Amino acid sequence: MSQRPVLGIIACNRTVGTEVAQTVINRYATAAMRHADCAALIIPSLPDHMRGAEIVGRLDGVLLTGTPSNVEPALYGDASEGEGPFDPDRDRMMTDLVEAVIAARRPLFGICRGFQEINVALGGTLRRDTSASGELLHHHAPDGVPFDAMFDHRHKVNLIEGGVLASAYGAPSLDVNSVHYQGIGALADGLRVEARAPDGLVEAYSARPNGAPLLAVQWHPEWATDDNSDSRTYFQLLGRALRGAL
């Protein structure tokens, strides 16, 4: 039996009962393991006790997931307090991981917060009005809807001709879920736009820093992958990247 590649998945700090725990929402891990055909290890966001460089050489790639917390505004040069919840230890671990993964020439993938994190780690900025600006679509369902209904809030994204996603899907656009209050402000240098919403907001980007693939999306492909072949395609790209075939 041949060994499958091993994906590192970043954890969040969340309170379970009365204590802080390292957590990964199952749907991110199961979608990756099933549709990228890989094994997975959880990377704790405990930057006082470990460094990204200690572990990335033992992994075939890293996934930065979505989560309810937001990136601290100070990380992208915004002096305002912003709106939490925040996870400063994940911010620190993420920043260290991005640097280490790129230096080690390993694939780096991101979803939702992970998409925003990579942009910030590489010098980009975020905007926090993606469901409040009159210039943009509403990128999040109205407050008060049931949890599952948030993922029924959808819009089209236009894929950029010649990009990784356009080539993989063989289509000019996708219909995606939209569950985010924040989004890309300024795109970091070196990142190539892969998809935009009809209002112009960047919804996906790619790069090849040091020759390894980097691919991140603002939407949630891990949601209901069994019912959505477009979502499975994202993780199949991850599987190819882990095997050095992307």
C-alpha positions as CSV (number, residue, x, y, z in Angstrom):
1,M,0.0,0.0,0.0
2,S,1.5,3.3,-1.0
3,Q,1.6,6.1,1.5
4,R,-0.8,9.0,1.0
5,P,0.5,12.6,1.4
6,V,0.1,14.3,4.7
7,L,-1.7,17.6,5.0
8,G,-1.2,20.0,8.0
9,I,-4.4,21.8,9.0
10,I,-4.1,24.8,11.3
11,A,-6.2,24.8,14.5
12,C,-8.0,27.6,16.3
13,N,-8.1,28.5,20.0
14,R,-11.7,28.1,21.1
15,T,-13.2,27.7,24.6
16,V,-14.6,24.2,25.2
17,G,-16.4,24.2,28.5
18,T,-14.2,26.3,30.7
19,E,-10.8,25.7,29.0
20,V,-9.2,26.7,25.8
21,A,-8.8,23.9,23.2
22,Q,-7.2,23.4,19.8
23,T,-10.0,22.9,17.4
24,V,-10.6,22.2,13.7
25,I,-14.1,22.0,12.4
26,N,-14.6,18.5,11.0
27,R,-15.9,19.5,7.6
28,Y,-12.6,21.0,6.7
29,A,-10.6,17.9,7.6
30,T,-13.0,15.4,6.2
31,A,-13.4,17.2,2.9
32,A,-9.7,17.4,2.5
33,M,-8.9,13.8,3.5
34,R,-11.7,12.4,1.3
35,H,-11.4,14.5,-1.8
36,A,-7.7,15.2,-1.8
37,D,-7.1,11.6,-0.8
38,C,-4.6,12.5,2.0
39,A,-3.9,11.9,5.6
40,A,-4.0,14.9,7.9
41,L,-2.4,16.3,11.1
42,I,-3.6,19.2,13.2
43,I,-1.2,22.1,13.7
44,P,-1.8,23.7,17.1
45,S,-1.9,27.5,17.2
46,L,0.5,27.6,20.1
47,P,3.3,29.9,18.9
48,D,4.9,30.2,22.3
49,H,5.7,26.5,22.1
50,M,6.5,25.7,18.5
51,R,7.6,27.2,15.2
52,G,6.3,26.5,11.7
53,A,9.8,25.6,10.5
54,E,9.9,22.7,12.9
55,I,7.1,20.9,11.2
56,V,6.6,21.9,7.6
57,G,9.4,19.7,6.4
58,R,7.5,16.7,7.7
59,L,4.3,17.7,5.8
60,D,3.4,17.6,2.1
61,G,1.3,20.9,2.4
62,V,-0.7,23.1,4.7
63,L,-4.3,24.2,4.7
64,L,-5.5,27.4,6.5
65,T,-9.2,27.0,7.3
66,G,-12.1,29.2,7.9
67,T,-13.2,30.0,11.4
68,P,-15.5,32.5,13.2
69,S,-12.6,34.6,14.4
70,N,-11.1,37.6,12.4
71,V,-7.6,38.7,11.7
72,E,-6.4,41.4,14.1
73,P,-6.6,44.7,12.1
74,A,-3.1,45.8,13.4
75,L,-1.6,43.0,11.2
76,Y,-2.6,44.9,8.1
77,G,-1.9,48.3,9.3
78,D,-5.3,49.3,10.5
79,A,-5.3,51.2,13.8
80,S,-9.0,50.6,14.6
81,E,-10.1,48.0,16.9
82,G,-12.2,46.1,14.4
83,E,-14.8,43.5,15.3
84,G,-14.0,40.2,17.0
85,P,-13.8,37.6,18.0
86,F,-10.0,37.5,17.5
87,D,-7.5,34.7,17.9
88,P,-4.1,36.3,18.3
89,D,-2.2,33.1,18.7
90,R,-3.7,31.7,15.5
91,D,-2.6,35.0,13.8
92,R,1.0,34.5,15.1
93,M,1.1,30.8,14.2
94,M,-0.4,31.6,10.7
95,T,2.2,34.3,10.0
96,D,5.0,32.0,11.0
97,L,3.5,29.1,9.0
98,V,3.1,31.0,5.8
99,E,6.7,32.1,5.9
100,A,7.9,28.5,6.7
101,V,5.7,26.8,4.1
102,I,6.9,29.1,1.3
103,A,10.6,28.7,2.4
104,A,10.2,24.9,2.4
105,R,8.5,25.0,-1.1
106,R,5.4,23.2,0.1
107,P,1.8,23.8,-1.2
108,L,-0.3,26.3,0.7
109,F,-4.1,26.4,0.4
110,G,-6.6,28.7,2.2
111,I,-10.3,28.9,2.7
112,C,-12.2,32.0,4.0
113,R,-10.2,33.2,7.0
114,G,-7.3,31.3,5.5
115,F,-7.7,33.2,2.2
116,Q,-7.6,36.5,4.1
117,E,-4.7,35.4,6.3
118,I,-2.4,34.6,3.5
119,N,-3.0,37.9,1.9
120,V,-2.2,39.7,5.1
121,A,0.9,37.6,5.8
122,L,2.2,38.5,2.4
123,G,1.6,42.3,2.9
124,G,-2.0,42.8,1.7
125,T,-4.9,44.4,3.5
126,L,-8.5,43.6,4.3
127,R,-11.8,45.5,4.2
128,R,-14.5,44.9,6.7
129,D,-17.6,46.1,4.9
130,T,-18.4,43.3,2.5
131,S,-22.0,43.0,3.8
132,A,-22.5,46.7,4.7
133,S,-21.2,48.7,1.7
134,G,-23.6,50.1,-0.9
135,E,-20.8,49.5,-3.5
136,L,-20.7,45.8,-3.0
137,L,-23.0,42.8,-3.0
138,H,-24.0,41.5,0.4
139,H,-21.4,38.8,0.9
140,H,-23.1,37.3,4.0
141,A,-26.7,36.3,4.7
142,P,-28.9,38.6,6.8
143,D,-28.4,38.3,10.6
144,G,-30.6,35.9,12.4
145,V,-30.9,33.2,9.7
146,P,-30.3,29.6,10.8
147,F,-26.7,28.3,10.5
148,D,-27.3,26.1,7.5
149,A,-29.1,28.9,5.7
150,M,-26.0,31.1,5.8
151,F,-24.5,28.7,3.3
152,D,-27.5,29.1,1.0
153,H,-26.5,32.7,0.4
154,R,-24.8,32.5,-2.9
155,H,-23.5,34.6,-5.8
156,K,-21.5,34.1,-9.0
157,V,-17.8,34.5,-9.3
158,N,-16.1,35.2,-12.6
159,L,-13.0,33.0,-13.2
160,I,-10.0,34.7,-14.8
161,E,-9.1,33.2,-18.2
162,G,-5.9,31.2,-18.1
163,G,-6.0,30.8,-14.3
164,V,-5.7,27.6,-12.3
165,L,-9.4,27.6,-11.4
166,A,-10.6,28.4,-15.0
167,S,-8.5,25.6,-16.3
168,A,-9.7,23.1,-13.6
169,Y,-13.4,24.0,-14.1
170,G,-13.4,24.6,-17.8
171,A,-16.0,27.3,-17.3
172,P,-16.1,31.1,-17.2
173,S,-17.8,31.3,-13.8
174,L,-19.0,29.4,-10.7
175,D,-21.9,29.8,-8.3
176,V,-20.4,29.9,-4.8
177,N,-21.7,30.3,-1.2
178,S,-20.8,33.6,0.4
179,V,-20.3,33.6,4.2
180,H,-17.9,36.5,5.0
181,Y,-18.1,39.9,6.5
182,Q,-14.5,40.8,5.6
183,G,-12.6,40.5,2.3
184,I,-9.6,41.6,0.3
185,G,-8.7,45.3,0.4
186,A,-5.4,45.5,-1.3
187,L,-4.1,42.3,-2.8
188,A,-0.5,41.4,-1.8
189,D,2.2,41.7,-4.3
190,G,2.9,38.4,-6.1
191,L,-0.7,37.1,-5.9
192,R,-2.6,36.5,-9.1
193,V,-6.4,37.0,-9.1
194,E,-8.2,33.8,-10.0
195,A,-11.8,34.9,-9.5
196,R,-13.8,38.1,-8.8
197,A,-17.4,38.6,-7.6
198,P,-19.6,40.7,-10.0
199,D,-18.9,43.7,-7.7
200,G,-15.1,43.3,-8.4
201,L,-14.2,41.9,-5.0
202,V,-11.3,39.4,-5.2
203,E,-12.7,35.9,-4.4
204,A,-9.7,33.7,-5.2
205,Y,-6.0,34.0,-6.0
206,S,-3.0,31.9,-6.7
207,A,0.8,32.1,-6.8
208,R,3.9,30.0,-7.1
209,P,6.3,31.4,-4.5
210,N,9.5,29.4,-4.6
211,G,7.9,27.2,-7.2
212,A,5.2,25.6,-5.0
213,P,1.5,26.1,-5.6
214,L,-0.5,28.5,-3.5
215,L,-4.3,28.6,-4.0
216,A,-6.9,30.3,-1.8
217,V,-10.6,31.0,-2.1
218,Q,-13.0,33.2,-0.1
219,W,-16.0,30.8,-0.3
220,H,-16.5,27.5,1.5
221,P,-15.8,24.5,-0.8
222,E,-15.8,22.2,2.3
223,W,-19.5,22.8,2.7
224,A,-21.7,19.9,1.4
225,T,-19.0,18.5,-0.9
226,D,-21.0,15.3,-1.4
227,D,-23.6,17.4,-3.2
228,N,-21.4,19.7,-5.1
229,S,-18.8,18.6,-7.7
230,D,-17.5,22.1,-8.0
231,S,-16.5,22.0,-4.3
232,R,-14.9,18.6,-4.7
233,T,-12.7,20.0,-7.6
234,Y,-11.0,22.4,-5.2
235,F,-9.9,19.6,-2.9
236,Q,-8.9,17.5,-5.9
237,L,-6.6,20.4,-6.9
238,L,-5.2,20.2,-3.3
239,G,-4.6,16.5,-3.7
240,R,-2.7,17.1,-7.0
241,A,-0.6,19.8,-5.2
242,L,0.3,17.5,-2.4
243,R,1.6,15.0,-4.9
244,G,3.6,17.6,-6.8
245,A,1.3,17.5,-9.8
246,L,-0.1,21.0,-9.9
